[in-house]
Amino acid sequence: MVIAAASEAVVAEQVTALVPVVLRYDEVVVHVPVETAERARAAAAAHEVDLVVSVGGGSTTGLAKAPGSSRSPTSSLSCVT
């Protein structure tokens, strides 16, 4: 899963050009509302995401924490920012 605001899409494409990406997610908003985090978690679960790469600033990094926040302790999810 690659999380990047629309304004960072080109950079995100370049950064992840050599890796398979199952989901590109661009719903990045300031202060990461709970509803936004929940949608990101649901999208990650639906795509069986096991790695999150965030490209951008604080809001992007904050949102990138959401997909792993409700996973079971025995599952594995990595985040690269």
BAKENU-786071 format. One record per residue (C-alpha): chain; x, y, z. Coordinates in steps of 0.2 Angstrom, whole numbers, padded with zeros to 4 digits. Example, Ala and Ser with C-alpha at 12.3 -4.5 7.8 and 13.67 -1.06 7.14 Angstrom:
REM BAKENU-786071
{"A",{0062,-0022,0039}}
{"A",{0068,-0005,0036}}
END
This chain:
REM BAKENU-786071
{"A",{0000,0000,0000}}
{"A",{0007,0017,-0005}}
{"A",{-0001,0032,0004}}
{"A",{0003,0049,-0004}}
{"A",{-0007,0064,-0007}}
{"A",{-0012,0068,-0025}}
{"A",{0001,0082,-0025}}
{"A",{0015,0068,-0021}}
{"A",{0009,0055,-0034}}
{"A",{0023,0058,-0046}}
{"A",{0036,0056,-0032}}
{"A",{0027,0041,-0025}}
{"A",{0027,0032,-0042}}
{"A",{0046,0035,-0044}}
{"A",{0049,0029,-0026}}
{"A",{0039,0013,-0029}}
{"A",{0043,0010,-0047}}
{"A",{0052,-0007,-0044}}
{"A",{0041,-0015,-0031}}
{"A",{0023,-0022,-0034}}
{"A",{0010,-0011,-0027}}
{"A",{-0007,-0018,-0022}}
{"A",{-0015,-0002,-0018}}
{"A",{-0012,0017,-0020}}
{"A",{-0021,0027,-0008}}
{"A",{-0022,0046,-0009}}
{"A",{-0036,0051,0003}}
{"A",{-0024,0062,0014}}
{"A",{-0031,0076,0024}}
{"A",{-0024,0087,0038}}
{"A",{-0026,0080,0056}}
{"A",{-0032,0062,0050}}
{"A",{-0050,0062,0054}}
{"A",{-0056,0045,0062}}
{"A",{-0067,0042,0047}}
{"A",{-0052,0044,0035}}
{"A",{-0041,0032,0046}}
{"A",{-0055,0019,0046}}
{"A",{-0057,0020,0027}}
{"A",{-0038,0017,0025}}
{"A",{-0039,0002,0037}}
{"A",{-0053,-0005,0028}}
{"A",{-0044,-0003,0011}}
{"A",{-0028,-0011,0018}}
{"A",{-0038,-0026,0024}}
{"A",{-0048,-0028,0008}}
{"A",{-0031,-0029,-0001}}
{"A",{-0022,-0039,0012}}
{"A",{-0009,-0026,0013}}
{"A",{0007,-0031,0022}}
{"A",{0018,-0016,0019}}
{"A",{0014,0003,0019}}
{"A",{0025,0016,0011}}
{"A",{0021,0034,0014}}
{"A",{0027,0048,0003}}
{"A",{0024,0065,0010}}
{"A",{0023,0075,0025}}
{"A",{0015,0074,0042}}
{"A",{-0003,0070,0037}}
{"A",{0003,0057,0025}}
{"A",{0014,0049,0039}}
{"A",{-0001,0050,0051}}
{"A",{-0013,0041,0039}}
{"A",{0000,0028,0036}}
{"A",{-0001,0023,0054}}
{"A",{-0019,0018,0053}}
{"A",{-0018,0002,0043}}
{"A",{-0008,-0007,0056}}
{"A",{-0017,0000,0071}}
{"A",{-0031,-0013,0072}}
{"A",{-0021,-0028,0066}}
{"A",{-0019,-0043,0078}}
{"A",{-0003,-0045,0088}}
{"A",{0002,-0060,0078}}
{"A",{0000,-0052,0061}}
{"A",{0014,-0043,0052}}
{"A",{0013,-0026,0044}}
{"A",{0028,-0015,0040}}
{"A",{0027,0004,0037}}
{"A",{0041,0014,0028}}
{"A",{0040,0033,0028}}
END
